[in-house]
Amino acid sequence: MAAHVSFPKEKIKVLLLEGIHPIAVQKLHEAGYPTVELLKPALSEGELLKALPKVHILGIRSKTQLTKKVLEAAPHLLSVGCFCIGTNQVELDAAAHAGVVVFNAPFSNTRSVAELTLAEVVMLARKAAHKSMRLHQGEWDKSAVGCYEVRNKTIGIIGYGHIGPQVGLLAESFGMKVVFYDIMQKLALGNAEQLSSLDALLEISDFVTLHVPETTETKNMIAAKELGRMKKGSYLLNLSRGSTVDIEALAAALKSKHLAGAGLDVYPHEPDSNTERFSSPVCGLDNVILTPHIGGSTEEAQRNIAIEVAHKLARYSDTGSTTGAVNFPEVELPILKESHRILNIHHNVPGVLRDITRIVAEQGGNIRSQYLGTHAEIGYLIMDVEQRIAREVKEGIEKLETSIKTRVLF
């Protein structure tokens, strides 16, 4: 690799928010990035506008909101790491058009969520949480009425992506029958059975558990109609996104005793901090387990997430690799010795590659390797050229009207 680096690592400023696990700092230091600041709170829009103009790499969790306004005020920002599964806190299209690559950790906390799901299934079936609450209040309620084993019961999993299959395998170990519904045809693990419709799942499941992303299609996907199709005496669990369940309709189904209980870890409206009070229509209802969005909040999950996202951020900064990005084409190119690497983010319109190739030819040089990928309206090019022409080529590419962000990596 050429010794010259366009921007020394010690000058790259990394800001990590929301109490990201400190192993992320360690991994970034090991990758050669000494300037890493770790803050415990999320930042408001106003605070972000002040903090980001000099930041190159940003790490957040679920509370920090990266709007178009914020992204446009961060001219040096290269990448954002969401140290969680979701990325709905980032305006992804705005980030792409600003030349900012966004990464997340879609796998690292899946086991934690799956374990909590099964724990709540058992607790609901035994009314354990409700009886615990009454016992704390001094009421001794020793009764088997309405309490069941989960063995031989059917669990219906809505969404069979990263978490759903693990829920299914854990449920089978309890002797449960597993069915699932997904908009895509999926390979079933264990003895799970994919059903052709959501209604079919709702009608036969004793426990229904949601593991879907937040999209326009999943918003209020479980509302009064769907709750009415569920078996009388069944249970609903939501450890995915608060927008997927109509919370008022769920409260009504619980009050009418159509549902025997529910377990919720996510809500349509959640407090911005631990000092803000929480309220919900399901508060105080019998046999309802409420947890404060802790599905992925285990020491193991937070450590694994920190390692995964820190690795992706460092790799993009080191090589230009966008493997695992959520808003960019996934492009990766092996390192070539005695070359300079140029990264170009541009508007995805016809003729861009032609124009860039012409610029290289005008400098009398050769393209030693290149990879172009497109994603919606964004194109991303990694190109290795002879060292002697790299600066001139970069300057020529920057002048193209189609270019969003260009840099010589090494």
C-alpha positions as CSV (number, residue, x, y, z in Angstrom):
1,M,0.0,0.0,0.0
2,A,1.2,3.5,-0.7
3,A,2.6,5.3,2.3
4,H,0.7,8.5,1.4
5,V,-2.7,8.9,3.0
6,S,-5.0,11.7,1.9
7,F,-6.2,12.4,5.5
8,P,-4.2,11.1,8.5
9,K,-6.2,8.9,10.9
10,E,-5.2,11.1,13.8
11,K,-7.1,13.9,12.3
12,I,-10.3,11.9,11.8
13,K,-12.7,12.9,14.6
14,V,-15.0,10.1,15.8
15,L,-18.0,10.9,18.0
16,L,-20.0,8.1,19.7
17,L,-23.3,9.0,21.5
18,E,-25.8,7.3,23.8
19,G,-23.5,5.3,25.9
20,I,-22.2,3.0,23.2
21,H,-20.3,0.1,24.7
22,P,-16.6,1.2,25.3
23,I,-15.3,-1.8,23.3
24,A,-16.1,0.3,20.3
25,V,-13.6,2.9,21.4
26,Q,-11.0,0.2,22.0
27,K,-11.6,-1.3,18.5
28,L,-11.3,2.1,16.8
29,H,-8.1,2.9,18.7
30,E,-6.7,-0.5,17.6
31,A,-7.6,0.4,14.0
32,G,-5.5,3.5,14.3
33,Y,-8.1,6.2,15.1
34,P,-7.0,8.0,18.3
35,T,-9.5,10.8,18.3
36,V,-12.7,9.1,19.7
37,E,-15.1,10.9,22.0
38,L,-17.7,8.9,23.8
39,L,-20.8,10.6,25.3
40,K,-23.5,9.0,27.3
41,P,-26.6,11.1,26.2
42,A,-28.3,11.4,22.9
43,L,-28.0,14.9,21.4
44,S,-30.9,17.1,20.3
45,E,-31.1,18.6,16.8
46,G,-29.7,21.9,18.1
47,E,-26.8,20.1,19.9
48,L,-26.1,18.0,16.8
49,L,-25.9,21.2,14.6
50,K,-23.2,22.5,16.9
51,A,-21.3,19.2,17.4
52,L,-21.2,17.7,13.9
53,P,-19.5,20.2,11.6
54,K,-16.0,18.9,12.6
55,V,-17.0,15.2,12.9
56,H,-16.0,12.6,10.3
57,I,-17.5,9.4,11.8
58,L,-20.6,9.4,14.0
59,G,-22.0,6.5,16.2
60,I,-25.5,6.6,17.5
61,R,-28.2,4.3,18.9
62,S,-32.0,4.7,18.7
63,K,-32.6,8.1,20.3
64,T,-30.5,10.4,18.2
65,Q,-32.4,11.7,15.2
66,L,-30.3,12.5,12.1
67,T,-32.5,14.7,9.9
68,K,-31.8,16.2,6.6
69,K,-31.1,19.5,8.3
70,V,-28.5,17.9,10.6
71,L,-26.8,16.0,7.8
72,E,-26.5,19.1,5.6
73,A,-24.8,20.8,8.5
74,A,-22.1,18.1,8.7
75,P,-19.9,18.7,5.6
76,H,-17.0,16.5,6.8
77,L,-19.2,13.5,7.9
78,L,-18.2,10.4,6.0
79,S,-20.2,7.7,7.8
80,V,-22.7,6.9,10.5
81,G,-22.9,3.8,12.6
82,C,-26.2,2.8,14.1
83,F,-25.2,0.7,17.1
84,C,-28.5,-1.2,16.9
85,I,-30.7,-3.1,14.5
86,G,-32.9,-0.3,13.2
87,T,-32.0,2.7,11.1
88,N,-35.3,4.6,11.1
89,Q,-33.7,7.3,13.3
90,V,-31.7,8.4,10.2
91,E,-33.1,10.0,7.1
92,L,-31.4,7.5,4.8
93,D,-32.0,9.1,1.5
94,A,-30.8,12.5,2.8
95,A,-27.7,10.7,4.1
96,A,-27.0,9.1,0.8
97,H,-27.4,12.4,-1.1
98,A,-25.0,13.9,1.4
99,G,-22.4,11.2,0.6
100,V,-22.8,9.7,4.1
101,V,-22.7,5.9,4.4
102,V,-24.9,4.4,7.1
103,F,-24.1,1.0,8.8
104,N,-26.0,-0.9,11.4
105,A,-25.8,-4.2,13.3
106,P,-28.7,-6.4,12.1
107,F,-27.4,-9.6,13.7
108,S,-25.6,-8.9,17.0
109,N,-28.5,-8.6,19.4
110,T,-30.9,-11.2,17.9
111,R,-30.2,-13.8,20.5
112,S,-31.0,-11.4,23.3
113,V,-34.4,-10.5,21.8
114,A,-35.2,-14.1,21.1
115,E,-34.5,-15.1,24.7
116,L,-36.6,-12.3,26.1
117,T,-39.5,-13.3,23.8
118,L,-39.5,-16.9,25.1
119,A,-39.1,-15.7,28.7
120,E,-42.2,-13.5,28.3
121,V,-44.1,-16.4,26.6
122,V,-43.6,-18.6,29.7
123,M,-44.3,-15.7,32.1
124,L,-47.6,-14.9,30.4
125,A,-48.7,-18.5,30.3
126,R,-48.2,-18.8,34.0
127,K,-49.4,-15.2,34.9
128,A,-46.1,-14.9,36.7
129,A,-45.5,-11.2,36.2
130,H,-49.1,-10.4,37.3
131,K,-48.8,-12.6,40.4
132,S,-45.4,-11.1,41.2
133,M,-46.9,-7.6,41.1
134,R,-49.8,-8.6,43.4
135,L,-47.4,-10.3,45.8
136,H,-45.3,-7.1,45.9
137,Q,-48.6,-5.4,47.1
138,G,-49.0,-8.0,49.8
139,E,-51.7,-10.2,48.0
140,W,-51.1,-14.0,48.1
141,D,-52.7,-15.4,44.9
142,K,-51.7,-19.1,44.8
143,S,-53.9,-20.5,42.0
144,A,-53.6,-22.6,38.9
145,V,-56.6,-21.1,37.2
146,G,-55.7,-19.7,33.8
147,C,-52.1,-20.9,34.0
148,Y,-50.7,-23.3,31.4
149,E,-47.6,-25.0,30.2
150,V,-46.4,-23.8,26.8
151,R,-45.6,-27.4,25.7
152,N,-47.9,-28.4,22.8
153,K,-49.0,-24.8,22.3
154,T,-48.6,-23.0,18.9
155,I,-46.5,-19.9,18.6
156,G,-47.0,-17.8,15.5
157,I,-44.0,-15.7,14.4
158,I,-44.7,-12.7,12.2
159,G,-41.5,-11.8,10.4
160,Y,-38.9,-14.6,9.8
161,G,-35.8,-12.5,9.3
162,H,-32.9,-12.4,11.8
163,I,-34.8,-12.9,15.1
164,G,-37.8,-15.0,14.1
165,P,-35.9,-18.2,13.3
166,Q,-34.1,-18.1,16.7
167,V,-37.4,-17.6,18.5
168,G,-38.7,-20.6,16.6
169,L,-35.8,-22.8,17.6
170,L,-36.0,-21.8,21.2
171,A,-39.8,-22.4,21.2
172,E,-39.3,-25.9,19.8
173,S,-37.0,-26.7,22.7
174,F,-40.0,-26.0,24.9
175,G,-42.1,-28.4,22.9
176,M,-44.1,-25.8,21.1
177,K,-45.4,-26.0,17.5
178,V,-43.9,-23.2,15.4
179,V,-45.6,-21.5,12.5
180,F,-44.6,-18.2,10.8
181,Y,-45.7,-15.7,8.2
182,D,-43.4,-13.6,6.1
183,I,-43.9,-11.6,2.9
184,M,-41.0,-13.5,1.4
185,Q,-40.6,-17.2,1.0
186,K,-38.2,-18.3,3.7
187,L,-36.3,-21.5,4.5
188,A,-37.8,-22.8,7.7
189,L,-35.5,-23.9,10.5
190,G,-36.3,-26.9,12.6
191,N,-39.9,-28.0,12.3
192,A,-41.3,-24.6,11.7
193,E,-44.0,-24.2,9.0
194,Q,-44.5,-21.1,6.8
195,L,-48.2,-20.1,6.4
196,S,-49.5,-18.4,3.3
197,S,-51.3,-15.6,5.1
198,L,-51.3,-13.5,8.3
199,D,-54.9,-14.4,9.0
200,A,-54.1,-18.1,8.9
201,L,-51.4,-17.6,11.5
202,L,-53.6,-15.4,13.8
203,E,-56.4,-17.9,13.8
204,I,-54.4,-20.9,15.0
205,S,-51.7,-19.4,17.3
206,D,-51.8,-19.5,21.0
207,F,-49.0,-16.9,21.1
208,V,-48.4,-14.4,18.4
209,T,-45.0,-12.6,18.3
210,L,-43.9,-9.8,16.0
211,H,-40.4,-9.5,14.6
212,V,-40.7,-7.1,11.7
213,P,-39.1,-3.8,10.7
214,E,-40.8,-0.4,10.8
215,T,-42.2,0.2,7.3
216,T,-45.3,1.7,5.8
217,E,-46.5,-1.9,5.3
218,T,-46.0,-2.9,9.0
219,K,-47.6,0.3,10.5
220,N,-50.6,-0.9,12.6
221,M,-50.4,-4.3,11.0
222,I,-52.0,-5.6,14.2
223,A,-55.2,-3.6,14.7
224,A,-58.7,-4.3,15.8
225,K,-59.5,-6.5,12.8
226,E,-56.4,-8.7,13.3
227,L,-56.8,-8.8,17.1
228,G,-60.4,-10.1,16.5
229,R,-59.0,-12.9,14.4
230,M,-56.8,-14.1,17.1
231,K,-57.9,-17.1,19.2
232,K,-59.9,-16.2,22.3
233,G,-57.5,-16.5,25.3
234,S,-54.4,-16.1,23.2
235,Y,-51.4,-13.8,23.8
236,L,-49.7,-11.1,21.8
237,L,-46.1,-10.1,22.0
238,N,-44.4,-7.2,20.4
239,L,-40.6,-6.9,20.6
240,S,-40.1,-5.3,17.2
241,R,-41.4,-1.7,16.6
242,G,-44.0,0.2,18.5
243,S,-45.8,1.3,15.3
244,T,-46.7,-2.2,14.4
245,V,-49.6,-2.5,16.9
246,D,-52.6,-0.3,17.4
247,I,-52.1,0.1,21.1
248,E,-55.7,1.4,21.7
249,A,-57.1,-1.6,20.0
250,L,-54.9,-3.9,22.0
251,A,-56.0,-2.4,25.2
252,A,-59.6,-2.9,24.2
253,A,-58.9,-6.6,23.4
254,L,-57.3,-7.1,26.8
255,K,-60.1,-5.4,28.7
256,S,-62.7,-7.5,27.0
257,K,-60.7,-10.6,27.9
258,H,-60.5,-11.7,24.2
259,L,-56.8,-11.8,24.8
260,A,-55.5,-13.4,27.9
261,G,-52.4,-11.3,28.1
262,A,-49.7,-9.4,26.2
263,G,-46.0,-8.7,26.4
264,L,-44.7,-5.4,25.0
265,D,-41.1,-4.1,24.8
266,V,-41.8,-1.3,22.3
267,Y,-44.5,1.5,22.1
268,P,-45.8,4.1,19.7
269,H,-44.5,6.8,22.0
270,E,-41.5,6.2,24.1
271,P,-39.8,8.6,26.6
272,D,-36.7,10.4,25.4
273,S,-34.8,9.7,28.6
274,N,-35.0,7.7,31.8
275,T,-36.2,10.8,33.7
276,E,-39.4,11.2,31.6
277,R,-42.5,9.4,32.8
278,F,-44.1,6.6,30.7
279,S,-47.8,6.2,30.0
280,S,-49.8,3.9,27.8
281,P,-53.3,2.6,27.4
282,V,-52.1,-0.8,28.5
283,C,-50.6,0.3,31.8
284,G,-52.2,-1.4,34.8
285,L,-54.0,-4.1,32.8
286,D,-54.0,-7.7,34.1
287,N,-51.3,-10.1,32.8
288,V,-49.5,-7.5,30.6
289,I,-45.7,-7.5,30.8
290,L,-44.2,-4.1,29.9
291,T,-40.5,-3.7,29.5
292,P,-38.7,-0.4,28.5
293,H,-37.3,-1.3,25.1
294,I,-34.7,-3.7,26.4
295,G,-35.0,-6.5,24.0
296,G,-31.4,-6.1,22.8
297,S,-30.1,-4.6,26.1
298,T,-27.8,-7.2,27.4
299,E,-24.1,-6.9,28.0
300,E,-23.3,-9.5,25.4
301,A,-25.5,-7.8,22.7
302,Q,-24.2,-4.3,23.3
303,R,-20.6,-5.6,23.2
304,N,-21.2,-7.5,20.0
305,I,-23.0,-4.6,18.4
306,A,-20.1,-2.3,19.3
307,I,-17.5,-4.6,17.8
308,E,-19.5,-5.2,14.6
309,V,-20.3,-1.5,13.8
310,A,-16.9,-0.2,14.8
311,H,-15.4,-2.8,12.4
312,K,-17.6,-1.6,9.6
313,L,-16.9,2.1,10.2
314,A,-13.1,1.5,10.3
315,R,-13.2,-0.7,7.2
316,Y,-15.0,1.9,5.2
317,S,-12.6,4.6,6.3
318,D,-9.6,2.4,5.6
319,T,-10.6,0.8,2.3
320,G,-13.8,2.3,1.1
321,S,-15.8,-0.9,1.6
322,T,-19.5,-0.4,1.9
323,T,-20.3,-4.0,2.7
324,G,-23.2,-4.0,5.2
325,A,-24.3,-0.4,4.3
326,V,-28.1,0.2,4.4
327,N,-28.3,3.3,2.1
328,F,-25.5,2.7,-0.4
329,P,-24.5,0.1,-3.0
330,E,-22.4,-2.6,-1.4
331,V,-19.0,-2.2,-3.0
332,E,-15.7,-3.8,-2.0
333,L,-12.4,-4.0,-3.9
334,P,-9.2,-5.8,-2.8
335,I,-6.2,-3.5,-2.0
336,L,-3.6,-3.1,-4.8
337,K,-0.1,-2.1,-4.0
338,E,1.6,0.9,-5.5
339,S,-1.8,2.5,-6.4
340,H,-3.9,5.3,-5.1
341,R,-7.5,4.7,-4.4
342,I,-10.2,7.2,-5.3
343,L,-13.7,7.0,-3.8
344,N,-16.4,8.8,-5.7
345,I,-20.1,9.2,-4.6
346,H,-22.2,10.6,-7.4
347,H,-25.7,11.0,-8.7
348,N,-26.8,7.9,-10.5
349,V,-27.3,9.2,-14.1
350,P,-26.0,7.9,-17.4
351,G,-22.5,8.8,-18.5
352,V,-20.7,9.2,-15.1
353,L,-18.3,6.3,-15.7
354,R,-17.6,7.5,-19.2
355,D,-16.7,11.0,-17.9
356,I,-14.5,9.6,-15.1
357,T,-12.7,7.2,-17.6
358,R,-12.1,10.2,-19.9
359,I,-10.5,12.2,-17.0
360,V,-8.1,9.3,-16.3
361,A,-7.2,9.0,-20.0
362,E,-6.5,12.7,-20.3
363,Q,-3.9,12.3,-17.6
364,G,-2.2,9.5,-19.6
365,G,-2.8,7.0,-16.9
366,N,-4.4,3.6,-16.4
367,I,-7.2,2.4,-14.2
368,R,-5.7,-0.6,-12.4
369,S,-9.0,-1.7,-10.9
370,Q,-12.5,-0.4,-10.3
371,Y,-15.9,-1.3,-9.0
372,L,-19.1,0.7,-9.6
373,G,-22.3,0.0,-7.7
374,T,-25.6,1.9,-7.8
375,H,-28.4,2.2,-5.3
376,A,-31.5,4.1,-6.2
377,E,-30.3,7.6,-7.1
378,I,-26.8,7.2,-5.8
379,G,-23.7,5.7,-7.5
380,Y,-20.5,4.7,-5.7
381,L,-17.2,4.1,-7.4
382,I,-14.0,2.6,-6.0
383,M,-11.1,3.1,-8.4
384,D,-7.4,2.4,-8.1
385,V,-5.1,4.4,-10.4
386,E,-1.4,5.0,-10.8
387,Q,-0.1,7.1,-8.0
388,R,1.4,9.8,-10.2
389,I,-2.1,10.9,-11.6
390,A,-4.2,10.4,-8.5
391,R,-4.4,14.1,-7.4
392,E,-5.2,15.3,-10.9
393,V,-7.9,12.7,-11.4
394,K,-9.5,13.5,-8.1
395,E,-9.6,17.2,-8.9
396,G,-11.1,16.4,-12.3
397,I,-13.8,14.2,-10.9
398,E,-14.7,16.7,-8.2
399,K,-15.5,19.2,-10.9
400,L,-18.1,16.9,-12.5
401,E,-21.7,18.2,-11.9
402,T,-22.7,14.6,-11.0
403,S,-20.2,14.3,-8.1
404,I,-21.4,14.5,-4.5
405,K,-18.2,13.6,-2.6
406,T,-14.8,12.5,-3.8
407,R,-11.6,11.7,-1.9
408,V,-8.2,10.0,-2.4
409,L,-8.1,7.3,0.2
410,F,-4.5,6.3,-0.1
